[in-house]
Amino acid sequence: VCCLKKKKIKAESLIHILIFLKLISLIKNIISLSTFYFLDLLRSNSSRLLLNSETDLAFQSLLLDEKRAWLMVGAKDRVILLHLDSPNREPQEVFWPAPNEQVKHCRLAGKNPETECANFIRFLQRFNHTHVFACGTGSYQPVCAFIQLRAGAKESGILAMHLMTHSTESGRGKCPYSPHEHFTGQLIDGELYSGTSTDFMGSNAAFFRTHLDRPEQNYIRTEQNQDDWLNEPVFIEAHAIPDTYSHEDDKVYIFFRETAVEAGQWEKRRIHARVARVCKVSRECFLEDGSNPHDS
C-alpha cells in the first residue's frame, strides 16, 4: 500500500510538472507572436505609437468618428486627436491643465500630485457635427467645456481642434472629482444624463439630467442624503432605450451597482445590480417608481 501511495504521489507530481511546462511553453508562444505582430504592425506604417516620455498620458476616455476617420482621446491635462486615415500624421493636442491654485489645493488635501492632482479628461461626447462636449476632473474641481472641430488653416480637409475657453463651466454633477471613480454619462438631444459623485470626498452621488443647450444650465437631480435612492453606487453605463413607437415614452436607463438597503442592521453587506429608468421627455419626472427609486 505504501509503495502504491508513493507511486501515485510521484505520478501526480509528474502530471503537475508537465502541465506547468506546457503552460510556460504556451505563454512563450503568445509573447513571441504578440511581439511579432507588434513589430509587423509598426513596419506596415499603418499605425502610430502614441507615447510621451516626459509625462504619463493616463488615457481616460475615447470618442470615435468612423465616417470622418478620427479618434479623440482624453488624457492627463490634454485632449489628443488622431487621424485614422493618416496614422503617420502628427496627432493634434489641446493642452488643458488645471489652474495652478487648484493643483496646490489638491496637494495640500493629501492627494497624489502625479496621479490625482491634474485635469484628467474623463468625458468626451459629440454635441453636434462641429462640437464635442468634454469634462475633466480639474484637480478635484471638475470642469467642462466645448471643443470645436473645424477645417485646419494649414491643410485643407484636415480637422483641427479648438478648446472654447469661454464655454468653460463647472463640471459638478457631470464628471467625478477623482480620476479613479466609476461614473457614467450620456449626451442625448442636448441633455446630459449622468451618474456621478458630487463632492470632493466622493461620499455622495446622484443622477443628473442637465440641459446643456440652455444658457442657465438648469438641471434636475435625485434627492440628497437619501440612502433609499442611492447607497454607495458604482455607475456602469447609461443608454437611451425606446419603450414604444412614440418618442414621448422614451427613457434613459442607467445601470449600476450599490450596497443593498434592503438588508437589516446585522445582516451581511450585499451588493445588488440595479437599473434606474429616467424620464427623457417629461420635465416633472426623473425616476419612475412608486416606493423604490429603482426599476430592477
N, C-alpha and C positions, 0 to 999 in steps of 0.2 A: 504493500500500500504506500509506504514511504517513497519508494522508487517511482511509483506511478505519479505521486504528487509532484516530485521534483521534475519529472519529465513534462508534466502538464504546465508547471510554472515556467520552465525553460521554453516550451513551445509558445506560450502566451507572450513571453518577453521577446522572443524572436519575431512574432507577428507584429508586436508594437514597434519594434525597431524597423521592420520592413515598411510599415505604414508611414513611420516618421521619415524614412529615407525617400519614400515615394512623394510625400508632401514637399520635402525640400527640393526634389527634382522638379515638381510642378511649379513651385514658386520661382525657381531659377529660370524656367522656360517662360513664365509670364513676364518676369522682369526683362529678360532678353528680348522678347517680342515687343514689349512696350517701348524699350529703348530704340529698337529698330524702326518701329512705326513713327516714333517721335522725330528721329533723325531724318527719316524719309520724308516726313511732312515738312520739315524745315528746308530740305533740299528742293522741294517742289515749288518753292516760292508762292505757295497759296495759303500761307499762314503768317501770323505775326506773333512774336514772343513779347508779351507785354510785361516787362519787368522794370523796376526802378531801384537802383542800388542805393539811392540816397534816403528813401523813405519807404515804409511799409504801406502799400496801397490799400490793404484791408478792404477788399471788394465787399459791398453790402447789397447792391441792387442792380438789376438788369432790365433794359427795355429794348425790345427788338422790333424793327420795322422791316419786314421781309420785302415789301413792294419797293421801298426806296433803298433797300440794302444797306441799312446802318444799324449799329448796335451801340446803345448808350449804357455806360457803366457808372454806377455810383460808388465812389471810393472815399478814402480819407482825405478830406479838405479839397476834393476836386470831383468834377464830372468829366468823363472821357467819352469821346465819340469816335467809333471805329467805322471805317468804310469797308463793308464786306465784299464789294465787287473790286476793290483795290486794296488788298491786305498789305501791300508794301508801302502804301501811302502813310505818312506820319499821322498818328492819331491826333485829334484836336482835344484840347483840355481847357476847361474853365476852372480856375482856381477860386475856391470858395471857403476860406478858413473861418473859424470862429473869431470874434473880436478878442484882442489880447487881454482885455479886462476880464472877460468871461472865462478865458483859459486860466487866468490866475485864481479866480474864484473856485474853479473846478479843482485845481491842485490843492488849494487851501482846505477844501472839503474832504481831502484824503483820496481823491480819485487818481487812477494811474495816468500819468502825463502822456504816455505813448499810446495806450490802448483805449482811453476813455476821454481825455481832455482834448478833443478835436471835433471838427464838424464831419461826422460820418453820414454820408448821403444814403439814407435808408429807403427812400420812396421816390420812384420815378414812374409817372404815368402820363399818357398822352391826353392833353386837354382838348386840342383840336389839331388840324393839319399842320399848323405852324408853331404851336406852343406845347411844351411839356411842363407839367407841374412837378416840382421837386421839393423834397423836405429832408432836412438833416438834423442830427442831434444837437448841433451848435455848442458843443462842450457843455452838455447838460442844461441847455437853454434852447429847445427846439425852434427851428426856423424854417420857413418855406418861401419859395419864390418861383416865378415862371422863367423858363429857359426858352428863348426864341430860336427857331431854326429858319435860316434864310440862305439864299444863294450867296456863296462866297465872293468877296470883292476881287480876289486874286485869280481864282479859277472858276469859270462858268460851269454850272451843273454840279458843283460840289457844295454840299451843305456846310454851313458854318454855324456854330453855337454862340449865343449871346445871353449872358445872365442879366435879366432885367432887374437891376438892383432896386429900382423904385417900387417894384411889386413885393419886396421883402416884407414878411409879416410873421407873427408868432406861429410856431408850429404846434403849440399845445393843443392836444386833442386830435392831432393829425399824425404825429410822429412821436415815438417814445424819447425819453431823456437819455436813455442808455443805449449804446451800440450793441448790447448783448440781449436785450429783452425781445421776446416774441411780440409781434403786433400784426395787424392786418389792415389793409385799406383798398378800396375800390372806387375809382372815379367814374361816375355814370351820369351823363347828361348834365354836366356842370355841378354835380353834387358829390362830395366826398363822404363815403361811408367808411368809418374807421373804428377799430377796437384797439385801444392802447392805454398805457398808464398815463396818469395826469399830474404826477408830481415828481420831485427830484428823487425821492426815496423809492419810487415805484411801488408804493404801498396801496395806491388807489387806482382803479381802472374804470373805463366807461366805454359805451358805444356812443359814437357821434355821427350826426348827419349834418355836414357843413355845406352851405351854399357858396361856392367859390365864384360864381358869376354875378354876385351882388356886392356893391361897394361896402355895405355894412358888415359883411362876413357873418351873418347871423347863423346860429346853429341850434339844434336840439340834442339832448343827451339823456342818458339814463340817470336815475336819481343817485345822489351822492351818499356814501356811507350806508348803503343798504345791502347787507350780505345776501338777501334773498334775490337780489338782481345779479350781482357778480361777486364771487368769493374766490380770490386768488386765481384769476383766469389766466390761461395761456392761449393766446389767439393763434389760429391756424390759417384760415382763408376766409374770403368773402366773395360771393358770386351772386349776380342777378339772375334769377330763375323765374320765367313767366309762369303764372298759375293757370291762366286761361288765355283765350284769344284776345281779350280786352287788356290794353295797357294799363287801365285803371286798377287792375288786380295784381300788377307786378309787385314782386317782393325782392328784397335782398337778403340772402341767407348768410349768416356768419357762423363759422364753425370754430369751436374752441373747446378746451378742457378746463375744469375747475374743481376745487375741493368741494365735495358734496355737502350741502347744508341740511340734507335730509337725515344725516347721521346724528345720533344723540351725543350728549356731552362725553360719555365714557366709551362710545363706540370707536372702532378703528377708523383712522383717517382714510377716506376713499376719494379717488379721482374719477370723475364722470366725464364722458364726452357729451357735448351739448351742441344744439343747433338753435340759433336765435333767428327769428323771422322779423325783418324790419320793413315797415311800410315804405313804398317808394313814391307814391303819389300823394296820399293824404297828409296834410300839414298837421293834423291833430293827433296822429297815431305814430308811435315809434315802435314799440314792441307789442305784438298782439298775443295776449293770453289772458285768461281770467285771473287765476290766483297765483300763477307762476310765470315769471317773465320769459321762460324758455319754452320753445316748442321742441321737444326732443323725441 
